[in-house]
Amino acid sequence: MSYEELVEEIRNLFMKADVSGIQEHIAYQFNITGEAEGAFYAEVANGKLSIEPYEYYDRDVLFTTTADTLLKIAKGKTDPVAAFTMGRLKVEGDFDKALKLKDFTQKAK
């Protein structure tokens, strides 16, 4: 899978989430290692989600993981907290907002 294909797949999965009830600003940057290496961000602002293939320098949380792990999280096959505790998902930044990734991915199902 290429970087562009990964970003498109994540966009398709995450855009299913109903974020209209999230009124706070959340900015996640995902750094992908290995296959499909690159960086992209997901931002929720004013109840709207945007995902773009760029770095986000004023992010709340930086996640570092592989494409495979992120896809499993996005599809609800892997719990993000479990991935973190197993060392498959590295997290830097606001841990309270990082924990919302779980709610976010569950809403995408």
C-alpha positions, 0 to 999 in steps of 0.5 A, a space after each residue: 500500500 502506498 502513502 497516498 492509498 493509506 491516507 485515502 483509506 483512513 479518510 474513507 474510514 474516519 469520515 464515517 464518524 459522526 463528529 458533529 457532537 465534538 465541539 472542542 478542537 482536536 488535531 492528531 498527526 499520524 507519523 507512519 513508519 515502514 510501508 506507506 511511510 509519511 505523515 498526515 493529520 486529522 482535525 476536528 474543529 466546530 464539529 467537522 472533520 478534515 484529513 489532509 496529507 500534511 504535517 500539523 505543527 500545532 497538533 494536540 497529539 502525535 501518533 507514530 505507528 505502522 500503516 497496518 496497526 493504524 488500519 486495524 485501529 481505524 477498522 475497530 480490529 485493534 484497540 488503540 489503548 492496547 496498541 499503545 500498551 503493546 508498544 505498537 502505537 507511540 503517543 506524544 502530547 495531550 493524553 486526554 485528547 489521545 484517548 478520544 481516538 478510541 471514541 472517534 474510531 468507534 463512531 466510524 464503525 
